[in-house]
Amino acid sequence: MMEFLKKAFSDMKESAKAQHEADKANFAAAKAESKAQWEEAKAMGRPETMKKIQQEKRDAQIREANERIEAARKRIDDAKNK
């Protein structure tokens, strides 16, 4: 009976250590994510960052519009050749 209890308590101790390591890793991940969100929010307050993001959005819109124009031209050409 004594060996059973020793083994049971030893297993519980190992399990607690493993869970502690998992908790530490999860805490570190949450802390890093929080810092990343803070830095992103801070960057959004800078005018140059906002200008860059807005320019990227406009560039994407222009690319999409150009693709639509090319698709429409192809459809027009296909319709004329029928």
FENDA-V130053 format. One record per backbone hydrogen bond with DSSP energy under -0.5 kcal/mol. NH is the residue of the N-H (numbers start at 1). CO is the residue of the C=O. If there is no record, write none. Layout:
nh->NH co->CO
nh->NH co->CO
This chain:
nh->5 co->1
nh->6 co->2
nh->7 co->3
nh->8 co->4
nh->9 co->5
nh->10 co->6
nh->11 co->7
nh->12 co->8
nh->13 co->9
nh->14 co->10
nh->15 co->11
nh->16 co->12
nh->17 co->13
nh->18 co->14
nh->19 co->15
nh->20 co->16
nh->21 co->17
nh->22 co->18
nh->23 co->19
nh->24 co->20
nh->25 co->21
nh->26 co->22
nh->27 co->23
nh->28 co->24
nh->29 co->25
nh->30 co->26
nh->31 co->27
nh->32 co->28
nh->33 co->29
nh->34 co->30
nh->35 co->31
nh->36 co->32
nh->37 co->33
nh->38 co->34
nh->39 co->35
nh->40 co->36
nh->41 co->37
nh->42 co->38
nh->43 co->39
nh->44 co->40
nh->45 co->41
nh->45 co->42
nh->46 co->43
nh->50 co->46
nh->51 co->47
nh->52 co->48
nh->53 co->49
nh->54 co->50
nh->55 co->51
nh->56 co->52
nh->57 co->53
nh->58 co->54
nh->59 co->55
nh->60 co->56
nh->61 co->57
nh->62 co->58
nh->63 co->59
nh->64 co->60
nh->65 co->61
nh->66 co->62
nh->67 co->63
nh->68 co->64
nh->69 co->65
nh->70 co->66
nh->71 co->67
nh->72 co->68
nh->73 co->69
nh->74 co->70
nh->75 co->71
nh->76 co->72
nh->77 co->73
nh->78 co->74
nh->79 co->75
nh->80 co->76
nh->81 co->77
nh->82 co->79
